[in-house]
Amino acid sequence: MSIVRCACPKIDPKEWDSKEFDWENKTFFFLPIFNILNRPQNLEEKVRQLKKAVTALNYEFIDVRVMLTEWAAFKGRLLTQIKNPEIYDANIHVFDMGKIYTSVYQGPQKGIKQAVTDFQSQMLLEKNIPAQNTFVWYAHCSACAKAKNHLSVIFLKT
């Protein structure tokens, strides 16, 4: 088996699995992304476009590795956290109150949909709060997807 080289982030699943974050007043820059049944289309190209747009606007990345895709059937957003630029921009979203819960998924690509559904159900049972938004960080590209076993992090905002 040959080793695939790419620019994807190297993450430790233990750092992200079963964690809770407070995203109140966290600022994200986003671009719209087209999904087909919750699968983002042309994700790698959209990530390049998002990075280019953030750089061109002189916004500052908080963690350039983390690129979240909104879990949506057809139209979603690709988001990355930035420092609050304190100016109005239609492509900026500031999260309001609520917690973020994460779960790591590794397995066949076709299993991500079930993993998201299972995590949403688990949080509803454990916390008794339905998910308001769901985001997925695909921490792999097409070149390393199989080698990384389709490593993804699921984010639920309650």
C-alpha positions in Angstrom: 0.0 0.0 0.0 1.5 3.3 -1.0 1.3 6.4 1.2 -0.8 9.2 -0.1 0.6 12.7 0.5 -1.9 15.6 0.8 -2.4 18.8 2.7 -5.2 17.4 4.8 -5.0 18.1 8.6 -3.6 15.5 10.8 -6.0 15.1 13.7 -6.2 12.8 16.7 -9.8 11.5 16.9 -9.5 11.5 20.7 -9.3 15.3 20.6 -12.7 15.6 19.0 -14.7 12.6 20.0 -17.4 13.1 22.6 -16.5 16.7 23.3 -18.5 19.8 24.2 -17.7 23.3 23.1 -19.2 26.7 23.7 -19.6 28.6 20.4 -21.5 31.6 21.7 -20.4 34.7 19.8 -18.0 32.6 17.6 -17.6 34.2 14.2 -17.6 32.1 11.0 -17.1 33.1 7.3 -19.1 31.0 4.9 -19.7 30.3 1.2 -22.8 28.6 -0.1 -22.3 25.0 -1.2 -24.5 22.7 -3.2 -25.3 19.3 -1.7 -26.9 16.3 -3.2 -28.7 14.4 -0.4 -26.4 15.8 2.3 -23.2 15.2 0.3 -21.3 18.4 -0.6 -20.4 18.7 -4.2 -16.9 19.9 -5.3 -15.9 20.2 -1.7 -12.1 20.5 -2.3 -12.6 23.3 -4.8 -15.0 25.1 -2.4 -12.5 24.9 0.4 -9.9 26.5 -1.9 -12.4 29.3 -2.8 -13.2 29.8 0.9 -9.6 30.1 1.9 -9.0 32.5 -1.0 -12.0 34.7 -0.1 -11.0 34.9 3.6 -7.4 35.9 2.7 -8.6 38.4 0.1 -10.9 40.1 2.6 -8.0 40.2 5.2 -9.9 38.2 7.7 -7.9 36.2 10.2 -8.4 32.4 10.5 -8.8 30.9 14.0 -8.0 27.4 12.8 -7.6 27.1 9.0 -7.7 23.3 9.2 -11.4 23.2 10.3 -13.8 23.5 7.4 -17.4 22.7 8.3 -20.1 21.7 5.9 -23.6 22.3 6.9 -25.6 19.1 6.9 -28.4 19.9 4.3 -30.1 18.0 1.6 -29.5 20.5 -1.2 -28.2 23.9 -0.2 -25.7 24.3 2.6 -22.8 26.4 3.7 -19.1 25.8 4.0 -17.8 27.6 7.1 -14.5 28.4 8.8 -14.0 30.3 12.0 -12.4 33.7 11.8 -11.6 36.6 14.2 -14.6 38.9 14.4 -13.9 41.7 11.8 -16.4 44.0 13.5 -17.8 45.0 10.1 -20.9 43.9 8.3 -20.5 41.1 5.8 -23.4 39.1 4.5 -21.1 36.0 4.5 -20.4 36.1 8.2 -22.4 34.1 10.7 -22.1 34.6 14.5 -23.4 31.8 16.6 -25.8 32.6 19.3 -26.4 30.7 22.5 -26.1 26.9 22.5 -23.5 24.2 22.9 -21.7 22.2 20.3 -21.3 18.5 20.7 -18.9 16.4 18.6 -18.5 12.9 17.5 -15.9 11.3 15.3 -16.8 9.0 12.4 -14.5 6.6 10.6 -15.9 4.0 8.3 -17.3 3.6 4.8 -18.3 6.8 3.0 -21.9 5.6 2.7 -22.1 5.3 6.5 -21.8 9.0 7.4 -25.5 9.7 6.9 -26.4 7.0 9.5 -23.7 8.2 11.8 -25.2 11.7 11.8 -28.7 10.4 12.4 -27.5 8.2 15.2 -25.5 11.1 16.9 -28.6 13.4 16.6 -30.7 10.7 18.3 -28.1 10.1 20.9 -27.9 13.7 21.9 -31.7 14.0 22.0 -31.9 11.0 24.3 -28.9 12.1 26.5 -29.4 15.9 26.7 -33.2 16.0 25.8 -32.4 18.9 23.4 -32.9 18.5 19.7 -30.1 19.6 17.3 -30.6 23.0 15.7 -27.8 22.6 13.2 -25.5 19.8 12.2 -22.1 20.3 10.5 -19.6 17.8 9.3 -15.8 18.3 9.0 -14.5 16.0 6.4 -10.9 15.7 7.6 -9.8 14.1 4.4 -9.6 14.7 0.7 -10.3 12.4 -2.3 -6.7 11.4 -2.3 -6.5 10.2 1.3 -10.1 9.3 2.0 -9.5 5.5 2.0 -6.2 5.8 3.9 -7.9 7.8 6.6 -11.0 5.6 6.6 -13.1 8.7 5.7 -12.3 10.4 9.0 -15.0 13.0 9.7 -16.1 15.0 12.8 -19.8 15.6 13.3 -20.8 18.8 15.1 -24.3 19.3 16.6 -25.4 22.7 17.7 -28.2 22.5 20.3 
